[in-house]
Amino acid sequence: MRELFSAALDGELSELDQARLDAHLAACAGCLAYAETTAGASTLLRQTPLEELTVPIVVPGRRLAVARKLQVAAAAAAVAATVGLSAAVSTIEHPASSHAASRSAAPSAKLRFPDQELRMLQRASQARSHPHLAL
C-alpha cells in the first residue's frame, strides 16, 4: 500500500488504484498515520525553495564507464596471473613423483594458507633475481 500512496502523492494513480488506496486507508490506522506523515513531509519538501548550486555537477561520460570496466578486467587478469604463478611455483618447488606421493604429502606442503603462498612467491622472486642464492 505504501507504493500506492507514494504514487498518489505524485498524481500517478489510476482511478481504480486510488479507490483501493482510499478504502485501505479508511480501514487501516497504521497506514493512515503513515500517509498523513508522508503527505506532510512531501508538502514541506515541495514548498521549500530550490538551492542554488555553486559547484557544477558533472555526470561521467561513457568513456569513464568503459575505463572503469577495463580497470576491473585488468585487476581480474592480475589476480588470475597471480594464482597461476603460485600454482606454477608450487609445482616447480614440490614436484610430485607419483599420484600416491602427492596424496601422502604433509598438509603444510599444500597451499592452504595465504602466508605460505606469499612466502613461496617471495622465495621464487629471490631465486630469479639472485640465482646464486637459490637453494
FIGU-298570 format. One record per residue: residue number from 1; residue in one letter; x negated, y negated, z of N, C-alpha, C, O, CB in turn. Coordinates in steps of 0.02 Angstrom, whole numbers, always signed. Glycine has a CB too. Example, Ala and Ser with C-alpha at 12.3 -4.5 7.8 and 13.67 -1.06 7.14 Angstrom:
<recs>
 num residuo    npx    npy    npz   capx   capy   capz    cpx    cpy    cpz    opx    opy    opz   cbpx   cbpy   cbpz
   1       A   -660   +284   +390   -615   +225   +390   -660   +165   +390   -712   +166   +423   -565   +224   +452
   2       S   -642   +112   +354   -684    +53   +357   -645     -2   +394   -670    -57   +402   -704    +30   +286
</recs>
This chain:
<recs>
 num residuo    npx    npy    npz   capx   capy   capz    cpx    cpy    cpz    opx    opy    opz   cbpx   cbpy   cbpz
   1       M    -41    +59     +0     +0     +0     +0    -43    -63     +0    -22   -115    -26    +46     +0    +60
   2       R   -103    -59    +29   -146   -118    +31   -168   -139    -39   -176   -198    -52   -207   -105    +75
   3       E   -177    -90    -83   -194   -107   -152   -137   -145   -185   -148   -193   -222   -211    -43   -192
   4       L    -75   -123   -171    -17   -158   -198    -13   -229   -172     +2   -276   -209    +47   -120   -182
   5       F    -27   -238   -107    -23   -304    -78    -77   -350   -108    -64   -409   -120    -30   -301     -3
   6       S   -136   -323   -118   -190   -362   -148   -170   -385   -218   -182   -442   -237   -255   -321   -151
   7       A   -140   -340   -256   -117   -358   -324    -60   -409   -320    -56   -453   -362    -94   -295   -363
   8       A    -18   -403   -269    +37   -451   -261    +11   -521   -247    +39   -570   -271    +85   -428   -204
   9       L    -43   -526   -207    -72   -592   -194    -97   -626   -257    -95   -687   -263   -130   -585   -144
  10       D   -120   -586   -305   -145   -613   -368    -90   -618   -421   -104   -639   -477   -201   -570   -394
  11       G    -28   -600   -403    +28   -604   -450    +23   -552   -505    +45   -564   -561    +31   -672   -480
  12       E     -4   -494   -490    -15   -442   -541    +31   -382   -535    +21   -332   -569    -86   -419   -539
  13       L    +82   -386   -491   +126   -328   -482   +185   -330   -529   +212   -383   -546   +151   -326   -410
  14       S   +205   -271   -550   +267   -266   -590   +326   -273   -542   +317   -271   -481   +270   -197   -629
  15       E   +385   -281   -569   +445   -289   -526   +457   -226   -485   +476   -231   -427   +507   -304   -569
  16       L   +445   -168   -513   +455   -105   -478   +406    -99   -419   +425    -82   -363   +447    -45   -526
  17       D   +342   -113   -432   +292   -110   -378   +306   -163   -325   +295   -150   -265   +222   -119   -406
  18       Q   +329   -221   -344   +346   -273   -295   +403   -250   -252   +402   -262   -191   +364   -340   -330
  19       A   +452   -217   -280   +509   -191   -242   +485   -136   -193   +507   -134   -136   +564   -163   -289
  20       R   +440    -92   -216   +413    -40   -173   +375    -71   -114   +381    -49    -57   +366     +7   -213
  21       L   +335   -122   -129   +296   -156    -77   +342   -189    -26   +332   -183    +34   +249   -206   -108
  22       D   +392   -226    -50   +439   -260     -5   +475   -210    +40   +484   -223    +99   +490   -300    -45
  23       A   +495   -153    +12   +530   -102    +52   +483    -73   +105   +504    -62   +162   +558    -46     +7
  24       H   +422    -62    +87   +374    -34   +135   +359    -85   +191   +357    -67   +249   +310    -13   +100
  25       L   +348   -147   +172   +333   -199   +222   +392   -209   +270   +381   -226   +328   +316   -265   +188
  26       A   +453   -198   +247   +511   -205   +291   +514   -149   +342   +542   -157   +396   +576   -205   +249
  27       A   +483    -91   +326   +487    -33   +371   +423    -22   +411   +425    +15   +461   +502    +29   +332
  28       C   +367    -52   +392   +303    -37   +424   +274   -100   +456   +253   -146   +421   +252     -6   +373
  29       A   +273   -102   +523   +249   -161   +559   +174   -171   +549   +150   -227   +545   +266   -155   +634
  30       G   +136   -116   +547    +63   -122   +538    +45   -153   +471     +3   -198   +468    +31    -53   +543
  31       C    +77   -130   +419    +64   -159   +352    +89   -231   +347    +58   -272   +313    +97   -116   +298
  32       L   +144   -246   +381   +170   -314   +380   +120   -361   +415   +108   -416   +390   +239   -317   +415
  33       A    +91   -340   +471    +42   -381   +505    -20   -391   +460    -47   -446   +457    +21   -348   +572
  34       Y    -41   -337   +427    -98   -342   +380    -82   -391   +324   -123   -433   +306   -115   -272   +351
  35       A    -21   -386   +297     -1   -429   +241     +0   -502   +263    -22   -546   +225    +69   -409   +216
  36       E    +24   -516   +322    +27   -586   +346    -44   -614   +357    -58   -671   +338    +67   -590   +411
  37       T    -87   -574   +387   -156   -596   +400   -193   -607   +334   -227   -657   +325   -194   -545   +443
  38       T   -185   -560   +288   -220   -564   +224   -193   -622   +183   -232   -657   +149   -213   -499   +186
  39       A   -128   -633   +184    -99   -689   +147   -125   -755   +173   -140   -800   +135    -21   -687   +150
  40       G   -131   -761   +240   -158   -822   +269   -230   -834   +249   -248   -890   +232   -153   -819   +345
  41       A   -271   -782   +251   -341   -788   +231   -346   -805   +157   -388   -846   +137   -379   -722   +245
  42       S   -304   -775   +116   -306   -788    +45   -286   -861    +30   -317   -894    -12   -259   -741     +7
  43       T   -236   -885    +65   -214   -955    +56   -270  -1003    +76   -283  -1052    +41   -151   -969    +96
  44       L   -302   -989   +132   -357  -1031   +156   -414  -1032   +105   -441  -1085    +90   -382  -1007   +224
  45       L   -432   -974    +78   -486   -971    +29   -468  -1009    -35   -510  -1043    -65   -502   -898    +12
  46       R   -406  -1002    -56   -386  -1035   -118   -382  -1111   -111   -390  -1148   -160   -318  -1009   -141
  47       Q   -371  -1136    -50   -366  -1208    -39   -434  -1240    -26   -440  -1301    -30   -320  -1221    +20
  48       T   -483  -1199    -11   -550  -1226     +4   -581  -1253    -60   -579  -1218   -112   -595  -1172    +36
  49       P   -610  -1313    -59   -641  -1340   -119   -702  -1299   -139   -736  -1270    -97   -661  -1414   -109
  50       L   -715  -1297   -204   -772  -1260   -229   -837  -1294   -210   -842  -1355   -208   -768  -1253   -306
  51       E   -887  -1255   -196   -952  -1279   -176   -993  -1292   -239   -995  -1250   -284   -988  -1229   -129
  52       E  -1026  -1349   -242  -1070  -1364   -299  -1137  -1331   -287  -1168  -1340   -234  -1078  -1442   -308
  53       L  -1160  -1294   -336  -1224  -1259   -330  -1281  -1305   -350  -1276  -1341   -400  -1225  -1195   -372
  54       T  -1335  -1304   -312  -1393  -1344   -329  -1445  -1302   -367  -1490  -1330   -399  -1425  -1374   -266
  55       V  -1438  -1237   -364  -1484  -1191   -397  -1445  -1152   -449  -1392  -1124   -434  -1519  -1143   -346
  56       P  -1470  -1149   -510  -1432  -1111   -561  -1435  -1036   -547  -1485  -1011   -521  -1460  -1126   -631
  57       I  -1381  -1002   -564  -1379   -930   -558  -1392   -901   -627  -1359   -918   -676  -1309   -905   -530
  58       V  -1442   -857   -629  -1461   -827   -693  -1448   -752   -689  -1471   -718   -643  -1537   -841   -709
  59       V  -1411   -727   -738  -1397   -656   -742  -1451   -625   -785  -1463   -648   -841  -1325   -642   -770
  60       P  -1484   -571   -761  -1537   -541   -802  -1509   -515   -868  -1455   -487   -871  -1570   -484   -763
  61       G  -1549   -525   -919  -1529   -502   -985  -1541   -428   -995  -1564   -394   -949  -1565   -541  -1038
  62       R  -1525   -404  -1054  -1534   -333  -1069  -1607   -313  -1068  -1624   -256  -1053  -1503   -317  -1137
  63       R  -1651   -360  -1084  -1722   -343  -1085  -1746   -322  -1016  -1784   -274  -1009  -1764   -402  -1110
  64       L  -1723   -358   -965  -1743   -340   -897  -1714   -272   -877  -1747   -234   -841  -1722   -394   -848
  65       A  -1653   -258   -898  -1623   -193   -882  -1663   -137   -915  -1674    -85   -885  -1549   -191   -904
  66       V  -1683   -147   -977  -1723    -97  -1012  -1791    -90   -978  -1816    -34   -970  -1733   -116  -1087
  67       A  -1821   -146   -957  -1885   -143   -923  -1879   -105   -857  -1923    -66   -840  -1912   -214   -910
  68       R  -1824   -114   -821  -1813    -79   -758  -1808     -3   -771  -1836    +37   -734  -1749   -104   -723
  69       K  -1773    +16   -825  -1768    +87   -841  -1836   +116   -860  -1851   +173   -842  -1718    +97   -900
  70       L  -1876    +77   -894  -1943   +100   -911  -1986   +108   -849  -2026   +155   -845  -1977    +52   -960
  71       Q  -1978    +64   -800  -2015    +70   -738  -1996   +134   -701  -2039   +169   -675  -2003     +9   -693
  72       V  -1932   +148   -700  -1908   +209   -667  -1935   +271   -703  -1956   +319   -671  -1831   +211   -664
  73       A  -1934   +270   -770  -1959   +326   -808  -2034   +335   -796  -2058   +392   -791  -1945   +317   -883
  74       A  -2071   +280   -793  -2143   +285   -781  -2157   +314   -711  -2203   +354   -702  -2176   +217   -788
  75       A  -2118   +293   -662  -2127   +320   -594  -2112   +395   -592  -2147   +433   -560  -2082   +283   -544
  76       A  -2059   +415   -627  -2042   +486   -630  -2097   +526   -664  -2114   +581   -643  -1975   +497   -666
  77       A  -2126   +498   -717  -2181   +532   -752  -2242   +537   -706  -2276   +588   -707  -2199   +495   -817
  78       A  -2255   +486   -667  -2312   +488   -621  -2302   +541   -568  -2349   +577   -550  -2322   +420   -588
  79       V  -2241   +547   -542  -2227   +599   -493  -2235   +668   -524  -2265   +713   -493  -2155   +590   -465
  80       A  -2210   +677   -584  -2216   +742   -618  -2290   +759   -630  -2310   +816   -622  -2178   +742   -684
  81       A  -2330   +709   -650  -2401   +721   -661  -2436   +739   -596  -2480   +782   -596  -2434   +660   -693
  82       T  -2418   +706   -541  -2448   +721   -477  -2432   +792   -455  -2476   +828   -430  -2424   +671   -424
  83       V  -2370   +813   -463  -2351   +881   -445  -2387   +931   -489  -2411   +982   -464  -2274   +890   -451
  84       G  -2391   +917   -553  -2427   +962   -598  -2500   +967   -581  -2530  +1021   -582  -2418   +940   -669
  85       L  -2530   +910   -565  -2601   +909   -547  -2613   +948   -483  -2662   +985   -478  -2626   +838   -540
  86       S  -2569   +939   -433  -2578   +975   -371  -2571  +1050   -381  -2606  +1090   -349  -2528   +951   -318
  87       A  -2526  +1071   -426  -2519  +1142   -441  -2581  +1168   -476  -2603  +1223   -463  -2456  +1154   -483
  88       A  -2609  +1128   -522  -2669  +1149   -558  -2728  +1154   -511  -2767  +1201   -516  -2684  +1100   -615
  89       V  -2735  +1105   -467  -2790  +1106   -419  -2783  +1166   -373  -2833  +1199   -357  -2792  +1040   -378
  90       S  -2724  +1181   -353  -2712  +1239   -310  -2732  +1303   -345  -2762  +1347   -315  -2639  +1242   -288
  91       T  -2715  +1308   -409  -2732  +1368   -447  -2808  +1373   -456  -2835  +1428   -454  -2698  +1367   -515
  92       I  -2841  +1317   -466  -2914  +1318   -475  -2949  +1336   -410  -2996  +1375   -410  -2939  +1250   -502
  93       E  -2926  +1307   -354  -2959  +1318   -290  -2944  +1387   -261  -2987  +1416   -228  -2939  +1265   -241
  94       H  -2884  +1412   -272  -2864  +1475   -242  -2836  +1522   -296  -2776  +1536   -296  -2811  +1464   -187
  95       P  -2878  +1547   -342  -2852  +1592   -393  -2831  +1658   -362  -2867  +1685   -320  -2904  +1603   -449
  96       A  -2775  +1684   -383  -2751  +1748   -357  -2779  +1803   -400  -2769  +1803   -461  -2673  +1751   -355
  97       S  -2814  +1851   -369  -2844  +1906   -408  -2792  +1955   -430  -2800  +1989   -480  -2898  +1941   -367
  98       S  -2738  +1960   -392  -2683  +2004   -413  -2619  +1977   -381  -2620  +1932   -339  -2696  +2078   -392
  99       H  -2564  +2006   -402  -2499  +1985   -376  -2494  +2003   -302  -2466  +1964   -263  -2442  +2018   -415
 100       A  -2521  +2060   -282  -2520  +2081   -212  -2561  +2034   -169  -2542  +2019   -112  -2545  +2153   -204
 101       A  -2617  +2011   -195  -2659  +1965   -157  -2624  +1899   -146  -2631  +1869    -93  -2726  +1954   -192
 102       S  -2586  +1876   -195  -2552  +1812   -186  -2495  +1818   -136  -2478  +1770   -102  -2525  +1786   -253
 103       R  -2465  +1877   -131  -2411  +1887    -83  -2438  +1892    -12  -2404  +1873    +35  -2372  +1950    -99
 104       S  -2498  +1917     -4  -2526  +1926    +62  -2569  +1866    +84  -2601  +1869   +136  -2568  +1989    +65
 105       A  -2569  +1813    +46  -2609  +1754    +63  -2583  +1724   +127  -2523  +1729   +143  -2609  +1702     +6
 106       A  -2627  +1693   +164  -2608  +1661   +227  -2561  +1603   +213  -2569  +1569   +162  -2670  +1637   +267
 107       P  -2513  +1590   +257  -2467  +1535   +246  -2502  +1468   +240  -2477  +1423   +206  -2417  +1532   +302
 108       S  -2560  +1459   +272  -2594  +1395   +269  -2624  +1383   +199  -2639  +1326   +182  -2649  +1391   +322
 109       A  -2633  +1437   +159  -2661  +1428    +93  -2608  +1404    +43  -2625  +1378     -9  -2691  +1494    +69
 110       K  -2546  +1413    +59  -2492  +1391    +15  -2479  +1317    +26  -2490  +1291    +80  -2427  +1432    +27
 111       L  -2455  +1284    -26  -2441  +1212    -22  -2372  +1201     +8  -2323  +1192    -29  -2447  +1178    -91
 112       R  -2368  +1202    +73  -2304  +1191   +106  -2301  +1124   +141  -2246  +1100   +158  -2292  +1246   +156
 113       F  -2358  +1092   +152  -2359  +1030   +189  -2393   +976   +149  -2445   +988   +117  -2393  +1040   +257
 114       P  -2366   +915   +149  -2394   +860   +109  -2466   +844   +127  -2506   +826    +84  -2353   +798   +116
 115       D  -2485   +850   +191  -2553   +833   +211  -2603   +882   +180  -2659   +863   +164  -2560   +832   +287
 116       Q  -2582   +946   +173  -2626   +994   +140  -2635   +976    +67  -2691   +980    +40  -2598  +1065   +147
 117       E  -2581   +957    +35  -2585   +938    -36  -2631   +877    -44  -2671   +874    -90  -2516   +922    -64
 118       L  -2624   +829     +1  -2665   +769     -2  -2739   +786     +6  -2781   +761    -31  -2643   +719    +51
 119       R  -2755   +829    +54  -2825   +848    +63  -2852   +884     +1  -2909   +873    -19  -2832   +894   +125
 120       M  -2810   +926    -29  -2832   +962    -89  -2846   +913   -146  -2895   +920   -182  -2780  +1013   -111
 121       L  -2803   +863   -154  -2812   +814   -207  -2875   +772   -194  -2912   +756   -240  -2751   +769   -213
 122       Q  -2887   +755   -131  -2947   +717   -115  -3010   +758   -129  -3058   +731   -156  -2945   +695    -41
 123       R  -3009   +822   -111  -3067   +864   -125  -3079   +871   -200  -3136   +869   -223  -3058   +934    -93
 124       A  -3025   +878   -238  -3032   +884   -310  -3059   +820   -340  -3100   +822   -386  -2965   +902   -342
 125       S  -3037   +763   -314  -3061   +699   -339  -3135   +690   -323  -3173   +666   -365  -3020   +642   -309
 126       Q  -3155   +709   -263  -3226   +704   -243  -3269   +751   -285  -3324   +733   -305  -3235   +720   -169
 127       A  -3243   +810   -299  -3281   +859   -339  -3292   +833   -410  -3345   +845   -439  -3245   +926   -341
 128       R  -3243   +798   -437  -3250   +771   -505  -3298   +712   -507  -3337   +704   -553  -3182   +751   -533
 129       S  -3294   +669   -455  -3336   +609   -456  -3407   +624   -433  -3454   +589   -453  -3305   +556   -412
 130       H  -3416   +675   -392  -3482   +694   -367  -3491   +770   -374  -3482   +806   -325  -3492   +672   -293
 131       P  -3508   +795   -434  -3512   +867   -444  -3565   +900   -399  -3557   +959   -382  -3528   +881   -516
 132       H  -3616   +865   -380  -3668   +895   -338  -3644   +906   -266  -3674   +944   -228  -3731   +851   -337
 133       L  -3588   +873   -245  -3562   +882   -178  -3509   +937   -174  -3489   +957   -119  -3532   +816   -153
 134       A  -3487   +961   -231  -3433  +1011   -233  -3457  +1075   -200  -3514  +1097   -209  -3410  +1026   -306
 135       L  -3412  +1105   -162  -3428  +1168   -128  -3406  +1227   -169  -3416  +1285   -149  -3396  +1171    -58
</recs>
